[in-house]
Amino acid sequence: MPSQRFVFCPLFAVLSAVFLLSLSMANADETRYVKLSSAISPSAVAPGGSAVLQVTLKVSPKVHIYAVDPGQPSLIPTKFTPSTAKGITFGAPVYPAAQPYSEAGVKANVYRGTVVIKVPVKVARSAAPGVESVNGSVYLQGCTDFACYPPQTLAVHQQLTVK
């Protein structure tokens, strides 16, 4: 019998290592259910001019994020929050239309696929020529039909040239 225990222990160790490795790989995927990109158009404006910051979220298949108005107070909405910037003011973000979603009798509003948030940006008339940072963040929570990922904040960074 001692030889059987000796075989079992290394086998158990190998199986445990494989299991822990698969868990660490699953945890790494939790931050990859949405990809953020952004652009500002036009990229150069005169003082007193306007531009639009476009934030694009590409949500993985079989995952949804809750809409800005998720339909239930206990759900975490997707929300863009601007950072303060000298000589830059932000208008109210314009979110896309939400899709209805229902799971286990709970109705919600969600986004799936490609989600585009448009944020008006205004440059002060007194702004000096140069490059200004246009920054913000998107707070969101992704879920599948079975579970939700932890909420996360994604940074948005763009530059706007003042002519």
LINRA-V117171 format. One record per backbone hydrogen bond with DSSP energy under -1.0 kcal/mol. NH is the residue of the N-H (numbers start at 1). CO is the residue of the C=O. If there is no record, write none. Layout:
# LINRA-V117171
nh->NH co->CO
nh->NH co->CO
This chain:
# LINRA-V117171
nh->5 co->1
nh->6 co->2
nh->7 co->3
nh->8 co->4
nh->9 co->5
nh->10 co->6
nh->11 co->7
nh->12 co->8
nh->13 co->9
nh->14 co->10
nh->15 co->11
nh->16 co->12
nh->17 co->13
nh->18 co->14
nh->19 co->15
nh->20 co->16
nh->21 co->17
nh->22 co->18
nh->23 co->19
nh->24 co->20
nh->25 co->21
nh->26 co->22
nh->27 co->23
nh->28 co->24
nh->29 co->25
nh->32 co->29
nh->35 co->58
nh->37 co->56
nh->39 co->54
nh->41 co->52
nh->45 co->161
nh->49 co->46
nh->51 co->121
nh->52 co->41
nh->53 co->119
nh->54 co->39
nh->55 co->117
nh->56 co->37
nh->57 co->115
nh->58 co->35
nh->59 co->113
nh->60 co->33
nh->63 co->60
nh->64 co->143
nh->65 co->111
nh->66 co->141
nh->67 co->109
nh->75 co->72
nh->79 co->139
nh->81 co->137
nh->83 co->135
nh->88 co->85
nh->89 co->122
nh->91 co->120
nh->94 co->118
nh->99 co->110
nh->101 co->108
nh->103 co->106
nh->106 co->103
nh->108 co->101
nh->109 co->70
nh->110 co->99
nh->111 co->65
nh->115 co->57
nh->117 co->55
nh->118 co->94
nh->119 co->53
nh->121 co->51
nh->122 co->89
nh->123 co->49
nh->124 co->87
nh->127 co->124
nh->130 co->162
nh->132 co->160
nh->134 co->158
nh->136 co->156
nh->137 co->81
nh->138 co->154
nh->139 co->79
nh->140 co->152
nh->143 co->64
nh->144 co->147
nh->149 co->142
nh->152 co->140
nh->154 co->138
nh->156 co->136
nh->158 co->134
nh->160 co->132
nh->161 co->43
nh->162 co->130
nh->163 co->45
